[in-house]
Amino acid sequence: MADRVTNLASQRAVVIFGASNCCMCHVVNTLFTELGVSWTVHELDKDPRGKDVERVLVGMVGRNPPAPAVFIGGRLVGTTDQVMMLHVGGQLVLLLRQAGALWL
């Protein structure tokens, strides 16, 4: 199952593993949209294998629930806290550019 997470996470420049009813997932999705980033979300609550993916993500991010778990350029960035710290610190845009998620 870890291979499935890695494969899904590397299919686009920005991949978010979340849940359809998660307010923090919505916050992260909105941030990326406002930055002009095209992102993909895998909603664990709508995936038949979502519970298995969630268990892998718990191990990767170190918290339960793991959503949202954000990958940029195929690399785990972390949850909302880490994404917001990168954004406030001015590093998120650079990371997005390096991953090919932003052109400007």
C-alpha positions in Angstrom: 0.0 0.0 0.0 2.9 2.4 0.6 3.8 1.9 -3.1 0.3 3.0 -4.0 0.7 6.2 -1.9 4.0 6.9 -3.5 2.7 6.3 -7.0 -0.4 8.5 -6.5 1.7 11.3 -4.9 4.0 11.4 -7.8 1.4 11.7 -10.5 1.0 15.5 -10.3 3.1 18.4 -9.0 0.7 18.9 -6.0 -1.2 16.0 -4.5 -3.4 16.2 -1.4 -4.7 13.3 0.5 -7.7 14.5 2.3 -11.4 13.9 3.2 -14.4 15.5 1.7 -15.6 16.8 5.1 -12.3 18.0 6.4 -12.1 21.8 7.0 -8.3 21.9 7.1 -8.3 20.1 3.7 -10.5 22.9 2.4 -8.0 25.5 3.8 -5.1 23.9 2.0 -7.1 23.4 -1.3 -8.1 27.1 -1.1 -4.6 28.3 -0.6 -3.3 26.3 -3.6 -6.2 27.6 -5.7 -5.5 31.2 -4.8 -1.8 30.7 -5.6 -2.8 29.5 -9.1 -1.7 25.9 -8.5 -3.4 23.0 -10.2 -3.7 20.3 -7.6 -5.2 16.8 -7.3 -7.0 15.6 -4.2 -7.6 12.0 -3.2 -10.5 12.0 -0.8 -9.9 9.0 1.5 -13.5 8.9 2.7 -14.6 8.2 -0.9 -11.9 5.7 -1.8 -12.7 2.0 -1.3 -9.1 1.5 -0.1 -9.0 4.8 1.7 -8.6 3.3 5.2 -5.5 1.4 4.0 -4.1 4.6 2.5 -4.9 6.4 5.7 -2.9 3.9 7.8 0.2 4.4 5.5 -0.2 8.2 5.8 -0.5 8.1 9.6 2.9 6.5 9.6 4.3 9.0 7.2 3.0 12.2 8.8 3.1 11.0 12.4 -0.5 11.9 13.4 -4.0 10.6 13.2 -5.9 11.6 11.3 -3.3 12.4 8.7 -5.4 14.6 6.4 -4.5 16.7 4.7 -1.3 15.1 3.7 0.3 17.3 1.1 2.9 16.1 -1.5 4.8 18.6 -3.7 6.9 17.2 -6.5 6.3 13.7 -5.2 7.8 14.6 -1.8 5.8 14.7 1.4 5.6 18.3 2.7 3.3 17.4 5.6 -0.1 18.6 6.9 -1.7 22.0 7.1 0.8 23.2 9.7 3.8 22.5 7.6 2.2 23.9 4.4 1.3 27.2 6.3 4.7 27.5 7.8 6.3 27.2 4.4 3.8 29.8 3.0 4.3 32.3 5.8 8.1 31.8 5.6 8.1 32.5 1.9 9.3 29.0 0.9 6.1 27.5 -0.5 6.1 29.4 -3.8 9.7 28.4 -4.4 8.9 24.8 -3.7 5.9 25.0 -6.0 8.0 26.5 -8.8 10.7 23.8 -8.4 8.0 21.2 -8.7 6.6 22.8 -11.9 3.3 23.7 -10.2 3.8 27.4 -10.7 5.1 29.1 -13.8 5.5 32.7 -12.6 
